[in-house]
Amino acid sequence: MPRFIVKLDQYYMEWSTIVDAPVTWGMTIDEFREYYRAEYGIAGMRDLDKRMARVEKNGTSAFDAMSAEDLISGNRAGPKETELAVHEVFQAYCLRESVRGWLPT
């Protein structure tokens, strides 16, 4: 399942291209590293620094220098798989605030 790391403001999350939505909440860098180690183990940590360098440069860990805005465009992250604007993804998944009267579970 293709997953990218996405950075919105100072929050990091994993984004699935299968569901076109975040599969984690937004986290601080320290929280994200802790999550990543728990999820992928020591072997997964080997490539994390390279992935994070792409995130810091482009906004995502994609090899093709895709921005967070490009990756999020056309998402199904909202209620009933509707598209959310980037600021709404940030609001719902990083700040955990209601968007259009909806909160992800």
PyRosetta script that sets phi, psi and omega in degrees:
from pyrosetta import init, pose_from_sequence

init()
pose = pose_from_sequence("MPRFIVKLDQYYMEWSTIVDAPVTWGMTIDEFREYYRAEYGIAGMRDLDKRMARVEKNGTSAFDAMSAEDLISGNRAGPKETELAVHEVFQAYCLRESVRGWLPT")
pose.set_psi(1, 115.2)
pose.set_omega(1, -179.6)
pose.set_phi(2, -66.4)
pose.set_psi(2, 124.1)
pose.set_omega(2, 177.4)
pose.set_phi(3, -130.9)
pose.set_psi(3, 136.3)
pose.set_omega(3, 176.4)
pose.set_phi(4, -115.2)
pose.set_psi(4, 153.6)
pose.set_omega(4, 170.3)
pose.set_phi(5, -90.1)
pose.set_psi(5, 134.0)
pose.set_omega(5, -179.3)
pose.set_phi(6, -124.1)
pose.set_psi(6, 139.9)
pose.set_omega(6, 175.6)
pose.set_phi(7, -115.2)
pose.set_psi(7, 124.6)
pose.set_omega(7, 172.7)
pose.set_phi(8, -122.6)
pose.set_psi(8, 115.8)
pose.set_omega(8, -174.9)
pose.set_phi(9, 58.0)
pose.set_psi(9, -117.8)
pose.set_omega(9, 178.8)
pose.set_phi(10, -109.9)
pose.set_psi(10, 23.1)
pose.set_omega(10, -179.5)
pose.set_phi(11, -113.3)
pose.set_psi(11, 142.9)
pose.set_omega(11, -179.8)
pose.set_phi(12, -120.0)
pose.set_psi(12, 142.2)
pose.set_omega(12, 178.6)
pose.set_phi(13, -149.5)
pose.set_psi(13, 163.3)
pose.set_omega(13, 171.3)
pose.set_phi(14, -96.8)
pose.set_psi(14, 139.0)
pose.set_omega(14, -178.2)
pose.set_phi(15, -120.6)
pose.set_psi(15, 129.7)
pose.set_omega(15, 178.6)
pose.set_phi(16, -97.9)
pose.set_psi(16, 128.6)
pose.set_omega(16, 174.9)
pose.set_phi(17, -81.0)
pose.set_psi(17, -8.8)
pose.set_omega(17, 175.8)
pose.set_phi(18, -76.9)
pose.set_psi(18, -48.2)
pose.set_omega(18, -179.5)
pose.set_phi(19, -97.1)
pose.set_psi(19, -4.2)
pose.set_omega(19, -179.0)
pose.set_phi(20, 53.6)
pose.set_psi(20, 46.8)
pose.set_omega(20, -177.8)
pose.set_phi(21, -161.9)
pose.set_psi(21, 165.0)
pose.set_omega(21, 174.7)
pose.set_phi(22, -65.3)
pose.set_psi(22, 146.5)
pose.set_omega(22, 174.5)
pose.set_phi(23, -115.1)
pose.set_psi(23, 5.1)
pose.set_omega(23, 171.2)
pose.set_phi(24, -139.3)
pose.set_psi(24, 164.9)
pose.set_omega(24, 168.9)
pose.set_phi(25, -75.7)
pose.set_psi(25, 161.1)
pose.set_omega(25, 171.2)
pose.set_phi(26, -68.2)
pose.set_psi(26, 139.7)
pose.set_omega(26, -176.7)
pose.set_phi(27, -135.0)
pose.set_psi(27, 157.7)
pose.set_omega(27, 170.5)
pose.set_phi(28, -66.9)
pose.set_psi(28, 167.3)
pose.set_omega(28, -179.6)
pose.set_phi(29, -60.3)
pose.set_psi(29, -41.2)
pose.set_omega(29, 180.0)
pose.set_phi(30, -66.5)
pose.set_psi(30, -42.5)
pose.set_omega(30, 177.0)
pose.set_phi(31, -63.1)
pose.set_psi(31, -40.2)
pose.set_omega(31, -178.7)
pose.set_phi(32, -65.9)
pose.set_psi(32, -44.0)
pose.set_omega(32, 178.5)
pose.set_phi(33, -60.9)
pose.set_psi(33, -40.7)
pose.set_omega(33, 177.3)
pose.set_phi(34, -63.8)
pose.set_psi(34, -45.5)
pose.set_omega(34, 176.3)
pose.set_phi(35, -58.2)
pose.set_psi(35, -47.4)
pose.set_omega(35, -174.8)
pose.set_phi(36, -62.1)
pose.set_psi(36, -42.6)
pose.set_omega(36, 178.2)
pose.set_phi(37, -63.0)
pose.set_psi(37, -43.9)
pose.set_omega(37, 179.3)
pose.set_phi(38, -65.1)
pose.set_psi(38, -37.7)
pose.set_omega(38, -176.9)
pose.set_phi(39, -76.9)
pose.set_psi(39, -41.4)
pose.set_omega(39, -170.8)
pose.set_phi(40, -115.4)
pose.set_psi(40, -7.3)
pose.set_omega(40, 176.4)
pose.set_phi(41, 74.3)
pose.set_psi(41, -174.8)
pose.set_omega(41, -178.4)
pose.set_phi(42, -62.2)
pose.set_psi(42, -39.7)
pose.set_omega(42, 179.5)
pose.set_phi(43, -61.5)
pose.set_psi(43, -39.1)
pose.set_omega(43, 179.4)
pose.set_phi(44, -67.6)
pose.set_psi(44, -27.1)
pose.set_omega(44, -178.7)
pose.set_phi(45, -70.5)
pose.set_psi(45, -20.0)
pose.set_omega(45, -177.3)
pose.set_phi(46, -57.9)
pose.set_psi(46, -37.8)
pose.set_omega(46, -176.9)
pose.set_phi(47, -99.2)
pose.set_psi(47, -1.8)
pose.set_omega(47, -174.1)
pose.set_phi(48, -62.7)
pose.set_psi(48, -41.1)
pose.set_omega(48, -178.7)
pose.set_phi(49, -62.2)
pose.set_psi(49, -38.7)
pose.set_omega(49, 177.4)
pose.set_phi(50, -67.0)
pose.set_psi(50, -41.8)
pose.set_omega(50, 179.0)
pose.set_phi(51, -64.2)
pose.set_psi(51, -43.2)
pose.set_omega(51, -178.5)
pose.set_phi(52, -67.3)
pose.set_psi(52, -31.2)
pose.set_omega(52, 175.9)
pose.set_phi(53, -63.0)
pose.set_psi(53, -41.0)
pose.set_omega(53, 176.4)
pose.set_phi(54, -65.8)
pose.set_psi(54, -38.9)
pose.set_omega(54, 178.2)
pose.set_phi(55, -60.3)
pose.set_psi(55, -47.7)
pose.set_omega(55, -178.4)
pose.set_phi(56, -65.6)
pose.set_psi(56, -32.0)
pose.set_omega(56, -179.5)
pose.set_phi(57, -80.2)
pose.set_psi(57, -42.8)
pose.set_omega(57, -169.1)
pose.set_phi(58, -115.6)
pose.set_psi(58, -19.7)
pose.set_omega(58, -175.5)
pose.set_phi(59, 102.3)
pose.set_psi(59, -14.2)
pose.set_omega(59, 175.2)
pose.set_phi(60, -141.8)
pose.set_psi(60, 167.2)
pose.set_omega(60, 178.0)
pose.set_phi(61, -90.0)
pose.set_psi(61, 6.4)
pose.set_omega(61, -179.6)
pose.set_phi(62, -62.2)
pose.set_psi(62, 142.6)
pose.set_omega(62, -180.0)
pose.set_phi(63, -67.8)
pose.set_psi(63, -27.2)
pose.set_omega(63, -174.5)
pose.set_phi(64, -88.7)
pose.set_psi(64, 19.6)
pose.set_omega(64, 177.2)
pose.set_phi(65, 61.0)
pose.set_psi(65, 31.9)
pose.set_omega(65, 177.9)
pose.set_phi(66, -68.1)
pose.set_psi(66, 135.0)
pose.set_omega(66, 177.9)
pose.set_phi(67, -79.6)
pose.set_psi(67, 164.1)
pose.set_omega(67, 176.5)
pose.set_phi(68, -61.2)
pose.set_psi(68, -40.5)
pose.set_omega(68, -179.9)
pose.set_phi(69, -61.6)
pose.set_psi(69, -42.0)
pose.set_omega(69, 178.9)
pose.set_phi(70, -66.2)
pose.set_psi(70, -42.7)
pose.set_omega(70, -179.4)
pose.set_phi(71, -65.6)
pose.set_psi(71, -41.8)
pose.set_omega(71, -176.5)
pose.set_phi(72, -73.6)
pose.set_psi(72, -25.7)
pose.set_omega(72, 180.0)
pose.set_phi(73, -56.7)
pose.set_psi(73, 131.9)
pose.set_omega(73, 180.0)
pose.set_phi(74, 80.1)
pose.set_psi(74, 18.5)
pose.set_omega(74, -177.1)
pose.set_phi(75, -69.7)
pose.set_psi(75, 169.6)
pose.set_omega(75, 173.9)
pose.set_phi(76, -126.2)
pose.set_psi(76, 42.6)
pose.set_omega(76, -172.6)
pose.set_phi(77, -88.6)
pose.set_psi(77, -7.2)
pose.set_omega(77, -175.6)
pose.set_phi(78, -94.0)
pose.set_psi(78, -172.5)
pose.set_omega(78, 179.6)
pose.set_phi(79, -61.6)
pose.set_psi(79, 135.8)
pose.set_omega(79, -178.6)
pose.set_phi(80, 53.8)
pose.set_psi(80, 36.7)
pose.set_omega(80, 177.0)
pose.set_phi(81, 62.7)
pose.set_psi(81, 30.1)
pose.set_omega(81, 175.4)
pose.set_phi(82, -80.0)
pose.set_psi(82, 160.3)
pose.set_omega(82, -180.0)
pose.set_phi(83, -78.5)
pose.set_psi(83, 137.3)
pose.set_omega(83, 173.2)
pose.set_phi(84, -109.1)
pose.set_psi(84, 144.1)
pose.set_omega(84, 171.1)
pose.set_phi(85, -68.6)
pose.set_psi(85, 161.0)
pose.set_omega(85, -178.4)
pose.set_phi(86, -55.6)
pose.set_psi(86, -45.1)
pose.set_omega(86, -179.1)
pose.set_phi(87, -65.3)
pose.set_psi(87, -27.9)
pose.set_omega(87, 177.1)
pose.set_phi(88, -75.0)
pose.set_psi(88, -36.6)
pose.set_omega(88, 174.5)
pose.set_phi(89, -61.2)
pose.set_psi(89, -45.3)
pose.set_omega(89, 178.1)
pose.set_phi(90, -59.6)
pose.set_psi(90, -47.6)
pose.set_omega(90, -178.6)
pose.set_phi(91, -61.3)
pose.set_psi(91, -46.8)
pose.set_omega(91, -175.0)
pose.set_phi(92, -76.7)
pose.set_psi(92, -43.7)
pose.set_omega(92, -170.8)
pose.set_phi(93, -98.4)
pose.set_psi(93, -20.4)
pose.set_omega(93, 178.2)
pose.set_phi(94, -102.2)
pose.set_psi(94, -49.0)
pose.set_omega(94, -179.3)
pose.set_phi(95, -87.6)
pose.set_psi(95, -15.3)
pose.set_omega(95, -178.7)
pose.set_phi(96, 56.9)
pose.set_psi(96, 45.1)
pose.set_omega(96, 176.3)
pose.set_phi(97, -108.5)
pose.set_psi(97, 153.0)
pose.set_omega(97, -178.4)
pose.set_phi(98, -62.9)
pose.set_psi(98, 138.2)
pose.set_omega(98, 174.3)
pose.set_phi(99, -123.3)
pose.set_psi(99, 120.4)
pose.set_omega(99, -179.2)
pose.set_phi(100, 55.0)
pose.set_psi(100, 34.6)
pose.set_omega(100, -179.3)
pose.set_phi(101, 74.5)
pose.set_psi(101, 16.7)
pose.set_omega(101, -175.3)
pose.set_phi(102, -128.5)
pose.set_psi(102, 143.8)
pose.set_omega(102, 171.8)
pose.set_phi(103, -129.5)
pose.set_psi(103, 134.6)
pose.set_omega(103, 176.1)
pose.set_phi(104, -66.8)
pose.set_psi(104, 152.3)
pose.set_omega(104, 178.5)
pose.set_phi(105, -106.3)
pose.dump_pdb("model.pdb")
